[in-house]
Amino acid sequence: MNSTKITTGIDMKGTLRGSDRGPLVAGPIEGESTVNSPKRLARIAGVLYLLVGIFGGFALAYVYPKMYVAGDAAKTAGNLVANSELVRLGVVADLFQATVVVFVAIILYLLLKHVNKSVAGAMVVLAAMGASITMLNTVFEFEALRAATGAVNLAASGTAGSNALILLLVDAQHYGIFVAQIFFGLWLAPMGYLAYKSGWFPKALGIVLVVACISYLVDTLAVFLVPDFGQTIHIFVSILVAIAELWMLGYLLVIGVKTVKPEKRIPVVA
């Protein structure tokens, strides 16, 4: 004979879990202390995401402008020599943040795979591809530094020739950043979808993340197809992307995820 009973979280047989019914019941309930609890995973993802922002911001927003002068080989080479130690730190920071972003994606996969495992897996793959391209870009930057500081013998090329080669290497890194941006934009689409569907994040946040993905792609296409227009819209795209990612970062750190209180758990027919 079938009987109806209220699940308590101890009897697992008749419990509707998040992996079975999406956001109806949020994994371990609020107050439980579990290594894999949604709130704990969200906070870990938030801390790592913050590290990505700090180290990535240092490499791209602080070090990069002190190094690269578009179209000016002599100034770029001079900047590399004058800021050689800073550039080395920027290379290491870029490698570190690219590594950490993969772990952010993996933890978000663990957190959100109950919504759609395939979409969550795609999110990890896209993040890993962006990280791989970023790491390759640092090789161009580091080789430019070595050439500028004399670690590579370019005496046969003369000063003008060696400076031109240095600029070419840094140019390759510059446009490689936009190639990596394709995948760092695309990974926001599955992230936004999963956040929207999970019920653990504001739906508006999910929508903004998807819009940020589109903005990233528009920015990249503009750089390659209509460079002048790309420079015009870049600042607006950057603001929109910053809003989306800072909102996600802040939510992970401060709130974690929405959870279902014990008294709101749903009766289940055993």
Rosetta blueprint (number, residue, H / E / L):
1 M L
2 N L
3 S L
4 T E
5 K E
6 I L
7 T L
8 T L
9 G L
10 I L
11 D L
12 M L
13 K L
14 G L
15 T L
16 L L
17 R L
18 G H
19 S H
20 D H
21 R H
22 G H
23 P H
24 L H
25 V L
26 A L
27 G L
28 P L
29 I L
30 E L
31 G L
32 E L
33 S L
34 T L
35 V L
36 N L
37 S L
38 P H
39 K H
40 R H
41 L H
42 A H
43 R H
44 I H
45 A H
46 G H
47 V H
48 L H
49 Y H
50 L H
51 L H
52 V H
53 G H
54 I H
55 F H
56 G H
57 G H
58 F H
59 A H
60 L H
61 A H
62 Y H
63 V H
64 Y H
65 P H
66 K H
67 M H
68 Y L
69 V L
70 A L
71 G L
72 D L
73 A H
74 A H
75 K H
76 T H
77 A H
78 G H
79 N H
80 L H
81 V H
82 A H
83 N L
84 S H
85 E H
86 L H
87 V H
88 R H
89 L H
90 G H
91 V H
92 V H
93 A H
94 D H
95 L H
96 F H
97 Q H
98 A H
99 T H
100 V H
101 V H
102 V H
103 F H
104 V H
105 A H
106 I H
107 I H
108 L H
109 Y H
110 L H
111 L H
112 L H
113 K L
114 H L
115 V L
116 N L
117 K H
118 S H
119 V H
120 A H
121 G H
122 A H
123 M H
124 V H
125 V H
126 L H
127 A H
128 A H
129 M H
130 G H
131 A H
132 S H
133 I H
134 T H
135 M H
136 L H
137 N H
138 T H
139 V H
140 F H
141 E H
142 F H
143 E H
144 A H
145 L H
146 R H
147 A H
148 A H
149 T L
150 G L
151 A L
152 V L
153 N L
154 L L
155 A H
156 A H
157 S H
158 G H
159 T H
160 A H
161 G H
162 S H
163 N H
164 A H
165 L H
166 I H
167 L H
168 L H
169 L H
170 V H
171 D H
172 A H
173 Q H
174 H H
175 Y H
176 G H
177 I H
178 F H
179 V H
180 A H
181 Q H
182 I H
183 F H
184 F H
185 G H
186 L H
187 W L
188 L H
189 A H
190 P H
191 M H
192 G H
193 Y H
194 L H
195 A H
196 Y H
197 K H
198 S H
199 G L
200 W L
201 F L
202 P L
203 K H
204 A H
205 L H
206 G H
207 I H
208 V H
209 L H
210 V H
211 V H
212 A H
213 C H
214 I H
215 S H
216 Y H
217 L H
218 V H
219 D H
220 T H
221 L H
222 A H
223 V H
224 F H
225 L H
226 V L
227 P H
228 D H
229 F H
230 G H
231 Q H
232 T H
233 I H
234 H H
235 I H
236 F H
237 V H
238 S H
239 I H
240 L H
241 V H
242 A H
243 I H
244 A H
245 E H
246 L H
247 W H
248 M H
249 L H
250 G H
251 Y H
252 L H
253 L H
254 V H
255 I L
256 G L
257 V L
258 K L
259 T L
260 V L
261 K L
262 P H
263 E H
264 K H
265 R L
266 I L
267 P L
268 V E
269 V E
270 A L
